[in-house]
Amino acid sequence: MFLSVVIPAYNEEKRLQSTLEKIYSYLKNKNFEYEIIAIDDGSADLTAMVALESRLAKENKLNLLKNEKNTGKGFSVRKGILASTGDYILFTDSDLSTPIEEFDELLLHVQAGYDIAIGSRSVEGADVRVHQPFYREIMGRAFNFFVQLFVLKGLADTQCGFKLFKAKAAKDIAKELKIDRFGFDVEMLYLAKKKNYKIKEVPVIWLDSPVSKINPILDSWRMFIDLLTIKRLHG
């Protein structure tokens, strides 16, 4: 198995079909073996059915994992990584705000010697074609300021949901992850730095999805608390 694509999904019945179809169309002509690992994070809608009715599932390319209750994006990504069998593991958000075609660019850097390549909306060359609402962009800049201040220097965008890992690095990190919700990206990269894995930040295309499950007040507060606990959790 060359590539595992890990997709956490919570109440994504309206977007998941399009996402899986785009991934199928992109990967079907590649000359390597791949698998899609979709994690239904306790959805209350038809997310699981949409996944199982996809062409990927019909061609035995999809493995659906289910959480009994909504446990969090971090928990789901960790579960997907540990269940994967590919030499490379790509984590992508279920809305494909970064198009799946950007995998090619990340792969170049990982095959050139990096252990991890992360998509970035904030480094030179990034192409943000559809911006987030202004308040979300302000929140993102503020969050990154605190990331740099308290946890992790040197990365401009830790939150872009498009990251490629060599399997050894991904599994080594995943088995130590403890944050279940949105702060897991920073925890993941903090552990990668601590373990001396080589990280490359890669400019990518970004088209913001108009539908967001992030609560601007509650989730921002939770992410800030997560930041303050990362070093203590892994001290």
C-alpha positions as CSV (number, residue, x, y, z in Angstrom):
1,M,0.0,0.0,0.0
2,F,1.5,3.3,-1.1
3,L,-1.0,5.9,0.2
4,S,-3.5,6.1,2.9
5,V,-5.9,9.1,2.9
6,V,-7.4,9.8,6.3
7,I,-10.7,11.8,6.3
8,P,-12.4,12.7,9.6
9,A,-16.1,13.4,9.0
10,Y,-18.8,14.7,11.4
11,N,-22.3,15.3,9.9
12,E,-20.9,15.6,6.4
13,E,-23.7,13.9,4.4
14,K,-24.0,17.0,2.1
15,R,-20.3,17.4,1.3
16,L,-18.8,13.9,1.6
17,Q,-20.1,12.5,-1.6
18,S,-18.4,15.3,-3.7
19,T,-15.2,14.9,-1.7
20,L,-15.0,11.2,-2.2
21,E,-15.8,11.5,-5.9
22,K,-13.0,14.1,-6.4
23,I,-10.5,11.8,-4.6
24,Y,-11.6,8.8,-6.6
25,S,-11.3,10.7,-9.9
26,Y,-7.8,11.9,-8.9
27,L,-6.4,8.6,-7.6
28,K,-8.0,6.1,-10.0
29,N,-5.3,6.7,-12.7
30,K,-2.4,6.7,-10.4
31,N,0.0,3.8,-10.7
32,F,0.1,3.0,-7.0
33,E,-2.1,1.3,-4.4
34,Y,-4.2,3.5,-2.1
35,E,-6.8,3.3,0.5
36,I,-9.3,5.8,2.0
37,I,-9.9,5.7,5.7
38,A,-13.1,7.7,6.6
39,I,-13.9,8.2,10.2
40,D,-17.5,8.9,11.0
41,D,-17.2,10.8,14.3
42,G,-20.6,10.0,15.8
43,S,-22.6,11.7,13.1
44,A,-26.3,12.2,13.5
45,D,-27.0,12.3,9.8
46,L,-26.3,9.9,6.8
47,T,-22.5,10.5,6.7
48,A,-21.7,6.7,7.0
49,M,-24.2,5.8,4.3
50,V,-22.8,8.3,1.9
51,A,-19.3,6.9,2.4
52,L,-20.5,3.3,1.9
53,E,-22.4,4.2,-1.3
54,S,-19.3,5.9,-2.9
55,R,-17.4,4.4,-5.8
56,L,-14.4,4.1,-3.6
57,A,-16.4,1.8,-1.3
58,K,-17.7,-0.2,-4.2
59,E,-14.2,-0.8,-5.5
60,N,-13.0,-1.8,-2.0
61,K,-10.8,1.3,-1.6
62,L,-12.6,2.7,1.4
63,N,-12.4,1.6,5.0
64,L,-15.1,3.2,7.2
65,L,-14.4,3.6,10.9
66,K,-17.1,4.8,13.3
67,N,-16.9,6.5,16.7
68,E,-19.8,5.6,19.0
69,K,-20.2,9.3,19.8
70,N,-18.8,12.6,18.7
71,T,-15.3,12.5,20.1
72,G,-13.4,15.1,18.1
73,K,-11.4,15.7,15.0
74,G,-8.1,14.9,16.8
75,F,-9.4,11.6,18.1
76,S,-10.6,10.6,14.7
77,V,-7.4,11.5,12.8
78,R,-5.4,9.6,15.4
79,K,-7.7,6.6,15.0
80,G,-7.4,6.8,11.2
81,I,-3.6,7.0,11.2
82,L,-3.2,4.1,13.5
83,A,-5.5,2.0,11.3
84,S,-3.7,2.9,8.0
85,T,-1.4,0.6,6.1
86,G,0.1,3.0,3.5
87,D,3.8,4.0,3.2
88,Y,2.5,7.6,3.2
89,I,-0.4,9.0,5.1
90,L,-2.3,12.0,4.0
91,F,-4.7,13.7,6.4
92,T,-7.3,16.0,4.6
93,D,-10.4,17.8,5.8
94,S,-13.6,16.4,4.5
95,D,-14.5,19.7,2.6
96,L,-11.3,19.5,0.5
97,S,-10.6,23.2,1.0
98,T,-7.2,22.3,-0.3
99,P,-7.7,20.3,-3.5
100,I,-6.6,16.7,-3.5
101,E,-4.3,17.5,-6.5
102,E,-2.0,19.4,-4.1
103,F,-0.9,15.9,-2.8
104,D,1.6,15.8,-5.7
105,E,3.4,18.8,-4.4
106,L,3.6,17.6,-0.8
107,L,4.8,14.2,-2.0
108,L,7.7,15.8,-3.9
109,H,9.1,17.2,-0.6
110,V,8.5,14.0,1.5
111,Q,10.2,11.9,-1.2
112,A,13.1,14.5,-1.2
113,G,13.9,13.8,2.4
114,Y,11.3,15.4,4.7
115,D,9.3,13.3,7.1
116,I,6.3,15.6,7.0
117,A,4.9,18.1,4.5
118,I,2.2,20.4,5.6
119,G,0.0,22.6,3.4
120,S,0.2,26.3,4.2
121,R,-2.0,29.3,3.4
122,S,0.5,31.7,4.9
123,V,3.9,31.2,3.1
124,E,5.0,32.7,-0.1
125,G,3.3,31.1,-3.1
126,A,0.1,30.1,-1.3
127,D,-3.0,30.7,-3.5
128,V,-6.0,31.6,-1.3
129,R,-8.7,31.8,-3.9
130,V,-11.7,31.9,-1.5
131,H,-11.0,33.6,1.8
132,Q,-12.4,32.8,5.2
133,P,-14.8,35.4,6.7
134,F,-12.8,38.3,8.1
135,Y,-13.4,37.3,11.7
136,R,-12.1,33.8,11.0
137,E,-8.9,35.2,9.4
138,I,-8.4,37.5,12.4
139,M,-8.9,34.5,14.8
140,G,-6.4,32.5,12.7
141,R,-3.7,35.2,13.0
142,A,-4.3,35.5,16.7
143,F,-4.2,31.8,17.2
144,N,-0.9,31.5,15.3
145,F,0.5,34.3,17.4
146,F,-0.1,32.3,20.5
147,V,1.2,29.1,18.9
148,Q,4.4,30.9,18.2
149,L,4.5,32.5,21.7
150,F,3.7,29.4,23.8
151,V,4.4,26.2,21.8
152,L,5.9,26.1,18.4
153,K,8.0,28.6,16.5
154,G,8.8,28.6,12.9
155,L,5.6,27.4,11.2
156,A,3.3,30.0,9.7
157,D,0.2,27.8,9.4
158,T,-0.4,24.9,11.7
159,Q,-4.1,24.6,11.1
160,C,-4.4,23.9,7.3
161,G,-6.2,20.5,7.1
162,F,-3.8,19.0,4.5
163,K,-0.8,17.2,5.9
164,L,1.3,14.4,4.5
165,F,3.5,12.0,6.6
166,K,5.8,9.2,6.1
167,A,4.0,6.3,7.9
168,K,6.7,5.8,10.5
169,A,6.6,9.4,11.6
170,A,2.8,9.5,11.6
171,K,2.3,6.4,13.7
172,D,5.1,7.4,16.1
173,I,3.4,10.7,16.7
174,A,-0.2,9.5,16.7
175,K,0.4,7.0,19.5
176,E,1.3,9.9,21.8
177,L,-1.4,12.3,20.8
178,K,-3.8,13.2,23.6
179,I,-5.8,16.2,22.4
180,D,-9.1,15.1,20.9
181,R,-10.4,18.2,19.3
182,F,-9.1,21.1,17.2
183,G,-5.8,21.7,19.0
184,F,-4.5,18.4,17.8
185,D,-2.7,19.9,14.8
186,V,-0.4,21.9,17.0
187,E,0.2,19.0,19.3
188,M,1.1,16.8,16.3
189,L,3.6,19.3,15.0
190,Y,5.0,20.0,18.5
191,L,5.7,16.2,18.9
192,A,7.2,16.1,15.4
193,K,9.6,18.8,16.3
194,K,10.4,17.3,19.6
195,K,11.2,14.0,17.9
196,N,13.4,15.8,15.3
197,Y,11.3,14.9,12.3
198,K,11.9,17.1,9.3
199,I,8.9,19.3,8.5
200,K,8.4,21.2,5.2
201,E,5.7,23.9,5.0
202,V,4.4,23.9,1.4
203,P,2.3,26.7,-0.2
204,V,-1.1,25.3,-1.4
205,I,-4.3,26.3,-3.1
206,W,-7.1,27.1,-0.6
207,L,-10.8,27.6,-1.2
208,D,-12.7,28.2,2.0
209,S,-15.8,26.2,2.5
210,P,-18.9,28.4,3.4
211,V,-20.0,25.7,5.9
212,S,-18.1,25.6,9.2
213,K,-18.7,23.6,12.3
214,I,-16.3,25.8,14.4
215,N,-18.0,27.8,17.1
216,P,-16.0,31.1,17.0
217,I,-16.2,31.7,20.8
218,L,-16.4,28.2,22.3
219,D,-13.9,26.4,20.0
220,S,-11.4,29.3,20.1
221,W,-11.4,29.1,23.9
222,R,-10.9,25.3,23.8
223,M,-8.1,25.7,21.3
224,F,-6.4,28.3,23.5
225,I,-6.7,26.0,26.5
226,D,-5.2,23.1,24.4
227,L,-2.2,25.3,23.6
228,L,-1.5,25.9,27.2
229,T,-1.6,22.2,28.0
230,I,0.5,20.7,25.2
231,K,3.9,21.2,26.9
232,R,2.5,19.9,30.1
233,L,1.1,16.8,28.4
234,H,4.4,16.0,26.8
235,G,6.9,17.5,29.3
